[in-house]
């Protein structure tokens, strides 16, 4: 990926679709026994754990988790608790790390997935 392409930024259409799908997954996940937001993040990660070569799912799950205030209450839907801009920034940063190799050795499939989010 060229530096020029990376500076074009995150493709909002792909981000929005994945963000909405991740919020739906969080809403559909059974969180019985989860006492913290970290527990919930890990529970969603377990649900998507079987999806090989989907670094975007892992990165978006983490972005949603990081975009929820640590003191947010559990007694309602997660959607209004997630700061979309913060989730976007976290997701973009982590996908850039995949592209630059800063997050370790990535399989080619994951690098290709990360590339499509920048356009």
VMD Tcl script that builds the backbone (N, CA, C; Angstrom):
set m [mol new atoms 357]
animate dup $m
set s [atomselect $m all]
$s set {name element resname resid chain x y z} {
  {N N UNK 1 A 0.847 -1.170 0.000}
  {CA C UNK 1 A 0.000 0.000 0.000}
  {C C UNK 1 A 0.891 1.230 0.000}
  {N N UNK 2 A 0.582 2.165 -0.850}
  {CA C UNK 2 A 1.391 3.368 -0.944}
  {C C UNK 2 A 1.033 4.332 0.182}
  {N N UNK 3 A 1.977 5.185 0.577}
  {CA C UNK 3 A 1.675 6.177 1.614}
  {C C UNK 3 A 0.518 7.085 1.214}
  {N N UNK 4 A 0.398 7.388 -0.082}
  {CA C UNK 4 A -0.687 8.243 -0.541}
  {C C UNK 4 A -2.040 7.590 -0.275}
  {N N UNK 5 A -2.136 6.292 -0.520}
  {CA C UNK 5 A -3.395 5.594 -0.316}
  {C C UNK 5 A -3.736 5.547 1.172}
  {N N UNK 6 A -2.746 5.347 2.032}
  {CA C UNK 6 A -3.003 5.282 3.461}
  {C C UNK 6 A -3.490 6.622 3.992}
  {N N UNK 7 A -3.039 7.726 3.431}
  {CA C UNK 7 A -3.452 9.028 3.924}
  {C C UNK 7 A -4.839 9.417 3.444}
  {N N UNK 8 A -5.406 8.640 2.527}
  {CA C UNK 8 A -6.752 8.950 2.072}
  {C C UNK 8 A -7.787 8.668 3.146}
  {N N UNK 9 A -7.421 7.938 4.143}
  {CA C UNK 9 A -8.299 7.712 5.276}
  {C C UNK 9 A -9.168 6.479 5.156}
  {N N UNK 10 A -9.880 6.280 6.206}
  {CA C UNK 10 A -10.744 5.131 6.337}
  {C C UNK 10 A -11.965 5.278 5.442}
  {N N UNK 11 A -12.332 4.209 4.773}
  {CA C UNK 11 A -13.547 4.224 3.945}
  {C C UNK 11 A -14.758 4.184 4.861}
  {N N UNK 12 A -15.481 5.268 4.910}
  {CA C UNK 12 A -16.611 5.406 5.829}
  {C C UNK 12 A -17.710 4.391 5.545}
  {N N UNK 13 A -17.940 4.056 4.290}
  {CA C UNK 13 A -19.000 3.101 3.971}
  {C C UNK 13 A -18.708 1.728 4.566}
  {N N UNK 14 A -17.474 1.269 4.434}
  {CA C UNK 14 A -17.111 -0.035 4.993}
  {C C UNK 14 A -17.066 0.001 6.515}
  {N N UNK 15 A -16.540 1.098 7.058}
  {CA C UNK 15 A -16.521 1.243 8.512}
  {C C UNK 15 A -17.947 1.205 9.060}
  {N N UNK 16 A -18.845 1.993 8.474}
  {CA C UNK 16 A -20.220 2.091 8.970}
  {C C UNK 16 A -20.926 0.735 8.933}
  {N N UNK 17 A -20.739 0.000 7.862}
  {CA C UNK 17 A -21.374 -1.314 7.745}
  {C C UNK 17 A -20.863 -2.272 8.829}
  {N N UNK 18 A -19.553 -2.326 8.993}
  {CA C UNK 18 A -18.984 -3.220 9.996}
  {C C UNK 18 A -19.336 -2.761 11.411}
  {N N UNK 19 A -19.315 -1.474 11.645}
  {CA C UNK 19 A -19.668 -0.917 12.959}
  {C C UNK 19 A -21.104 -1.307 13.327}
  {N N UNK 20 A -22.037 -1.100 12.400}
  {CA C UNK 20 A -23.437 -1.446 12.655}
  {C C UNK 20 A -23.603 -2.947 12.881}
  {N N UNK 21 A -22.900 -3.750 12.093}
  {CA C UNK 21 A -22.976 -5.205 12.266}
  {C C UNK 21 A -22.397 -5.636 13.616}
  {N N UNK 22 A -21.326 -4.979 14.055}
  {CA C UNK 22 A -20.735 -5.328 15.341}
  {C C UNK 22 A -21.671 -4.941 16.488}
  {N N UNK 23 A -22.321 -3.796 16.368}
  {CA C UNK 23 A -23.286 -3.417 17.404}
  {C C UNK 23 A -24.435 -4.421 17.463}
  {N N UNK 24 A -24.867 -4.907 16.309}
  {CA C UNK 24 A -25.922 -5.934 16.270}
  {C C UNK 24 A -25.434 -7.225 16.925}
  {N N UNK 25 A -24.177 -7.582 16.702}
  {CA C UNK 25 A -23.622 -8.779 17.330}
  {C C UNK 25 A -23.558 -8.612 18.842}
  {N N UNK 26 A -23.136 -7.441 19.293}
  {CA C UNK 26 A -23.119 -7.185 20.735}
  {C C UNK 26 A -24.527 -7.301 21.297}
  {N N UNK 27 A -25.520 -6.778 20.586}
  {CA C UNK 27 A -26.906 -6.820 21.063}
  {C C UNK 27 A -27.432 -8.252 21.122}
  {N N UNK 28 A -26.951 -9.117 20.246}
  {CA C UNK 28 A -27.444 -10.487 20.158}
  {C C UNK 28 A -26.675 -11.472 21.047}
  {N N UNK 29 A -25.579 -11.039 21.621}
  {CA C UNK 29 A -24.730 -11.932 22.415}
  {C C UNK 29 A -25.280 -12.094 23.827}
  {N N UNK 30 A -25.221 -13.313 24.324}
  {CA C UNK 30 A -25.644 -13.624 25.686}
  {C C UNK 30 A -24.498 -13.265 26.632}
  {N N UNK 31 A -24.750 -12.298 27.498}
  {CA C UNK 31 A -23.717 -11.829 28.411}
  {C C UNK 31 A -23.918 -12.336 29.841}
  {N N UNK 32 A -24.673 -13.405 30.012}
  {CA C UNK 32 A -24.841 -13.972 31.355}
  {C C UNK 32 A -23.466 -14.301 31.934}
  {N N UNK 33 A -23.253 -13.875 33.148}
  {CA C UNK 33 A -21.993 -14.147 33.820}
  {C C UNK 33 A -20.911 -13.113 33.538}
  {N N UNK 34 A -21.191 -12.138 32.698}
  {CA C UNK 34 A -20.204 -11.093 32.394}
  {C C UNK 34 A -20.381 -9.936 33.371}
  {N N UNK 35 A -19.364 -9.682 34.173}
  {CA C UNK 35 A -19.456 -8.664 35.213}
  {C C UNK 35 A -18.860 -7.322 34.801}
  {N N UNK 36 A -18.073 -7.302 33.730}
  {CA C UNK 36 A -17.418 -6.067 33.302}
  {C C UNK 36 A -17.553 -5.903 31.784}
  {N N UNK 37 A -17.242 -4.719 31.309}
  {CA C UNK 37 A -17.235 -4.506 29.857}
  {C C UNK 37 A -16.142 -5.337 29.206}
  {N N UNK 38 A -15.051 -5.547 29.906}
  {CA C UNK 38 A -13.991 -6.403 29.383}
  {C C UNK 38 A -14.492 -7.834 29.206}
  {N N UNK 39 A -15.254 -8.322 30.175}
  {CA C UNK 39 A -15.847 -9.660 30.049}
  {C C UNK 39 A -16.736 -9.737 28.812}
  {N N UNK 40 A -17.511 -8.689 28.583}
  {CA C UNK 40 A -18.405 -8.667 27.423}
  {C C UNK 40 A -17.609 -8.657 26.123}
  {N N UNK 41 A -16.553 -7.861 26.093}
  {CA C UNK 41 A -15.685 -7.822 24.911}
  {C C UNK 41 A -15.137 -9.209 24.623}
  {N N UNK 42 A -14.674 -9.896 25.658}
  {CA C UNK 42 A -14.124 -11.233 25.494}
  {C C UNK 42 A -15.182 -12.242 25.059}
  {N N UNK 43 A -16.412 -12.061 25.538}
  {CA C UNK 43 A -17.499 -12.947 25.134}
  {C C UNK 43 A -17.794 -12.787 23.644}
  {N N UNK 44 A -17.834 -11.552 23.162}
  {CA C UNK 44 A -18.052 -11.313 21.730}
  {C C UNK 44 A -16.875 -11.875 20.941}
  {N N UNK 45 A -15.668 -11.699 21.447}
  {CA C UNK 45 A -14.488 -12.249 20.772}
  {C C UNK 45 A -14.591 -13.771 20.659}
  {N N UNK 46 A -15.120 -14.409 21.671}
  {CA C UNK 46 A -15.303 -15.864 21.619}
  {C C UNK 46 A -16.320 -16.243 20.541}
  {N N UNK 47 A -17.344 -15.422 20.388}
  {CA C UNK 47 A -18.362 -15.681 19.363}
  {C C UNK 47 A -17.748 -15.590 17.969}
  {N N UNK 48 A -16.896 -14.598 17.741}
  {CA C UNK 48 A -16.294 -14.428 16.404}
  {C C UNK 48 A -14.984 -15.185 16.265}
  {N N UNK 49 A -14.569 -15.874 17.301}
  {CA C UNK 49 A -13.295 -16.572 17.309}
  {C C UNK 49 A -13.087 -17.556 16.183}
  {N N UNK 50 A -14.156 -18.117 15.663}
  {CA C UNK 50 A -14.035 -19.100 14.591}
  {C C UNK 50 A -13.854 -18.492 13.216}
  {N N UNK 51 A -13.935 -17.190 13.120}
  {CA C UNK 51 A -13.817 -16.526 11.820}
  {C C UNK 51 A -12.339 -16.270 11.523}
  {N N UNK 52 A -11.720 -17.179 10.779}
  {CA C UNK 52 A -10.301 -17.018 10.439}
  {C C UNK 52 A -10.105 -15.881 9.454}
  {N N UNK 53 A -8.957 -15.275 9.551}
  {CA C UNK 53 A -8.556 -14.233 8.609}
  {C C UNK 53 A -9.563 -13.079 8.579}
  {N N UNK 54 A -10.048 -12.698 9.738}
  {CA C UNK 54 A -10.981 -11.583 9.805}
  {C C UNK 54 A -10.505 -10.581 10.851}
  {N N UNK 55 A -9.351 -10.035 10.588}
  {CA C UNK 55 A -8.787 -9.050 11.499}
  {C C UNK 55 A -9.721 -7.867 11.675}
  {N N UNK 56 A -10.551 -7.585 10.675}
  {CA C UNK 56 A -11.475 -6.465 10.796}
  {C C UNK 56 A -12.512 -6.711 11.888}
  {N N UNK 57 A -12.979 -7.946 12.040}
  {CA C UNK 57 A -13.940 -8.258 13.102}
  {C C UNK 57 A -13.301 -8.103 14.477}
  {N N UNK 58 A -12.096 -8.603 14.606}
  {CA C UNK 58 A -11.388 -8.501 15.883}
  {C C UNK 58 A -11.116 -7.035 16.225}
  {N N UNK 59 A -10.666 -6.278 15.239}
  {CA C UNK 59 A -10.362 -4.861 15.461}
  {C C UNK 59 A -11.621 -4.067 15.779}
  {N N UNK 60 A -12.735 -4.384 15.117}
  {CA C UNK 60 A -13.973 -3.647 15.389}
  {C C UNK 60 A -14.533 -4.007 16.760}
  {N N UNK 61 A -14.452 -5.268 17.144}
  {CA C UNK 61 A -14.907 -5.644 18.479}
  {C C UNK 61 A -14.124 -4.863 19.531}
  {N N UNK 62 A -12.818 -4.789 19.365}
  {CA C UNK 62 A -11.972 -4.039 20.295}
  {C C UNK 62 A -12.334 -2.548 20.268}
  {N N UNK 63 A -12.580 -2.013 19.077}
  {CA C UNK 63 A -12.926 -0.593 18.942}
  {C C UNK 63 A -14.233 -0.279 19.666}
  {N N UNK 64 A -15.224 -1.143 19.528}
  {CA C UNK 64 A -16.499 -0.935 20.223}
  {C C UNK 64 A -16.265 -0.975 21.734}
  {N N UNK 65 A -15.534 -1.966 22.185}
  {CA C UNK 65 A -15.233 -2.089 23.616}
  {C C UNK 65 A -14.540 -0.834 24.141}
  {N N UNK 66 A -13.530 -0.360 23.428}
  {CA C UNK 66 A -12.766 0.817 23.883}
  {C C UNK 66 A -13.583 2.106 23.827}
  {N N UNK 67 A -14.651 2.118 23.030}
  {CA C UNK 67 A -15.455 3.325 22.859}
  {C C UNK 67 A -16.634 3.391 23.832}
  {N N UNK 68 A -16.666 2.485 24.792}
  {CA C UNK 68 A -17.691 2.494 25.839}
  {C C UNK 68 A -17.037 3.000 27.118}
  {N N UNK 69 A -17.659 3.967 27.755}
  {CA C UNK 69 A -17.123 4.486 29.010}
  {C C UNK 69 A -17.036 3.359 30.035}
  {N N UNK 70 A -15.938 3.311 30.755}
  {CA C UNK 70 A -15.702 2.230 31.726}
  {C C UNK 70 A -16.803 2.161 32.787}
  {N N UNK 71 A -17.422 3.291 33.086}
  {CA C UNK 71 A -18.466 3.311 34.118}
  {C C UNK 71 A -19.876 3.239 33.534}
  {N N UNK 72 A -20.005 2.909 32.258}
  {CA C UNK 72 A -21.323 2.804 31.624}
  {C C UNK 72 A -22.108 1.663 32.262}
  {N N UNK 73 A -23.409 1.864 32.361}
  {CA C UNK 73 A -24.287 0.864 32.977}
  {C C UNK 73 A -24.591 -0.271 32.013}
  {N N UNK 74 A -24.915 -1.420 32.577}
  {CA C UNK 74 A -25.226 -2.623 31.791}
  {C C UNK 74 A -26.714 -2.770 31.479}
  {N N UNK 75 A -27.561 -1.938 32.043}
  {CA C UNK 75 A -29.000 -2.190 32.011}
  {C C UNK 75 A -29.743 -1.650 30.788}
  {N N UNK 76 A -29.057 -1.514 29.698}
  {CA C UNK 76 A -29.715 -1.040 28.484}
  {C C UNK 76 A -28.951 -1.455 27.260}
  {N N UNK 77 A -29.413 -1.028 26.103}
  {CA C UNK 77 A -28.705 -1.387 24.867}
  {C C UNK 77 A -27.332 -0.724 24.798}
  {N N UNK 78 A -26.420 -1.401 24.135}
  {CA C UNK 78 A -25.051 -0.910 24.056}
  {C C UNK 78 A -24.918 0.231 23.030}
  {N N UNK 79 A -25.754 0.243 22.017}
  {CA C UNK 79 A -25.622 1.220 20.923}
  {C C UNK 79 A -25.409 2.661 21.399}
  {N N UNK 80 A -26.268 3.178 22.287}
  {CA C UNK 80 A -26.071 4.584 22.678}
  {C C UNK 80 A -24.841 4.819 23.551}
  {N N UNK 81 A -24.233 3.756 24.050}
  {CA C UNK 81 A -23.062 3.892 24.914}
  {C C UNK 81 A -21.752 3.989 24.145}
  {N N UNK 82 A -21.784 3.636 22.867}
  {CA C UNK 82 A -20.571 3.575 22.056}
  {C C UNK 82 A -20.336 4.916 21.374}
  {N N UNK 83 A -19.183 5.506 21.625}
  {CA C UNK 83 A -18.786 6.743 20.957}
  {C C UNK 83 A -18.250 6.373 19.577}
  {N N UNK 84 A -19.044 6.657 18.552}
  {CA C UNK 84 A -18.710 6.248 17.182}
  {C C UNK 84 A -17.369 6.817 16.718}
  {N N UNK 85 A -17.113 8.075 17.043}
  {CA C UNK 85 A -15.849 8.689 16.620}
  {C C UNK 85 A -14.648 8.022 17.287}
  {N N UNK 86 A -14.795 7.701 18.545}
  {CA C UNK 86 A -13.709 7.004 19.242}
  {C C UNK 86 A -13.510 5.604 18.660}
  {N N UNK 87 A -14.614 4.921 18.373}
  {CA C UNK 87 A -14.520 3.594 17.759}
  {C C UNK 87 A -13.833 3.682 16.402}
  {N N UNK 88 A -14.175 4.691 15.620}
  {CA C UNK 88 A -13.553 4.872 14.303}
  {C C UNK 88 A -12.049 5.085 14.442}
  {N N UNK 89 A -11.652 5.941 15.370}
  {CA C UNK 89 A -10.226 6.230 15.563}
  {C C UNK 89 A -9.457 4.980 15.999}
  {N N UNK 90 A -10.029 4.218 16.917}
  {CA C UNK 90 A -9.376 2.993 17.393}
  {C C UNK 90 A -9.275 1.971 16.268}
  {N N UNK 91 A -10.373 1.787 15.538}
  {CA C UNK 91 A -10.391 0.834 14.430}
  {C C UNK 91 A -9.367 1.227 13.368}
  {N N UNK 92 A -9.364 2.493 12.986}
  {CA C UNK 92 A -8.434 2.966 11.957}
  {C C UNK 92 A -6.989 2.766 12.397}
  {N N UNK 93 A -6.681 3.096 13.618}
  {CA C UNK 93 A -5.320 2.928 14.126}
  {C C UNK 93 A -4.879 1.471 14.071}
  {N N UNK 94 A -5.747 0.585 14.506}
  {CA C UNK 94 A -5.372 -0.834 14.526}
  {C C UNK 94 A -5.279 -1.423 13.126}
  {N N UNK 95 A -6.119 -0.998 12.212}
  {CA C UNK 95 A -6.019 -1.487 10.843}
  {C C UNK 95 A -4.749 -0.955 10.168}
  {N N UNK 96 A -4.358 0.263 10.501}
  {CA C UNK 96 A -3.101 0.811 9.972}
  {C C UNK 96 A -1.918 0.017 10.515}
  {N N UNK 97 A -1.984 -0.397 11.759}
  {CA C UNK 97 A -0.914 -1.210 12.341}
  {C C UNK 97 A -0.758 -2.520 11.590}
  {N N UNK 98 A -1.877 -3.108 11.205}
  {CA C UNK 98 A -1.819 -4.341 10.420}
  {C C UNK 98 A -1.104 -4.072 9.097}
  {N N UNK 99 A -1.479 -2.989 8.446}
  {CA C UNK 99 A -0.875 -2.664 7.143}
  {C C UNK 99 A 0.617 -2.386 7.248}
  {N N UNK 100 A 1.020 -1.755 8.329}
  {CA C UNK 100 A 2.428 -1.389 8.484}
  {C C UNK 100 A 3.247 -2.478 9.165}
  {N N UNK 101 A 2.585 -3.533 9.595}
  {CA C UNK 101 A 3.294 -4.613 10.250}
  {C C UNK 101 A 3.685 -4.315 11.682}
  {N N UNK 102 A 3.172 -3.223 12.248}
  {CA C UNK 102 A 3.552 -2.827 13.604}
  {C C UNK 102 A 2.951 -3.736 14.663}
  {N N UNK 103 A 1.925 -4.464 14.313}
  {CA C UNK 103 A 1.255 -5.310 15.305}
  {C C UNK 103 A 1.743 -6.752 15.242}
  {N N UNK 104 A 2.827 -6.995 14.554}
  {CA C UNK 104 A 3.358 -8.342 14.460}
  {C C UNK 104 A 3.289 -8.871 13.043}
  {N N UNK 105 A 3.472 -10.137 12.917}
  {CA C UNK 105 A 3.430 -10.772 11.597}
  {C C UNK 105 A 1.981 -11.134 11.297}
  {N N UNK 106 A 1.474 -10.599 10.214}
  {CA C UNK 106 A 0.082 -10.832 9.833}
  {C C UNK 106 A 0.022 -11.711 8.608}
  {N N UNK 107 A -0.985 -12.555 8.559}
  {CA C UNK 107 A -1.197 -13.377 7.377}
  {C C UNK 107 A -1.647 -12.486 6.228}
  {N N UNK 108 A -1.285 -12.885 5.041}
  {CA C UNK 108 A -1.595 -12.101 3.860}
  {C C UNK 108 A -3.082 -11.785 3.753}
  {N N UNK 109 A -3.943 -12.742 4.105}
  {CA C UNK 109 A -5.388 -12.515 4.038}
  {C C UNK 109 A -5.800 -11.325 4.903}
  {N N UNK 110 A -5.236 -11.229 6.105}
  {CA C UNK 110 A -5.586 -10.127 6.992}
  {C C UNK 110 A -5.072 -8.793 6.468}
  {N N UNK 111 A -3.928 -8.790 5.848}
  {CA C UNK 111 A -3.403 -7.555 5.255}
  {C C UNK 111 A -4.317 -7.101 4.121}
  {N N UNK 112 A -4.777 -8.041 3.308}
  {CA C UNK 112 A -5.703 -7.695 2.224}
  {C C UNK 112 A -7.016 -7.149 2.771}
  {N N UNK 113 A -7.505 -7.746 3.849}
  {CA C UNK 113 A -8.734 -7.244 4.477}
  {C C UNK 113 A -8.517 -5.815 4.965}
  {N N UNK 114 A -7.398 -5.572 5.626}
  {CA C UNK 114 A -7.110 -4.229 6.138}
  {C C UNK 114 A -7.005 -3.214 5.004}
  {N N UNK 115 A -6.401 -3.591 3.897}
  {CA C UNK 115 A -6.234 -2.671 2.761}
  {C C UNK 115 A -7.547 -2.130 2.233}
  {N N UNK 116 A -8.558 -2.978 2.208}
  {CA C UNK 116 A -9.820 -2.522 1.600}
  {C C UNK 116 A -10.510 -1.433 2.414}
  {N N UNK 117 A -10.113 -1.240 3.665}
  {CA C UNK 117 A -10.735 -0.206 4.487}
  {C C UNK 117 A -10.171 1.191 4.230}
  {N N UNK 118 A -9.148 1.257 3.413}
  {CA C UNK 118 A -8.545 2.548 3.076}
  {C C UNK 118 A -8.682 2.765 1.586}
  {N N UNK 119 A -9.155 3.940 1.207}
  {CA C UNK 119 A -9.379 4.078 -0.215}
  {C C UNK 119 A -9.239 5.382 -0.801}
}
mol reanalyze $m
mol bondsrecalc $m
mol representation Tube
mol addrep $m
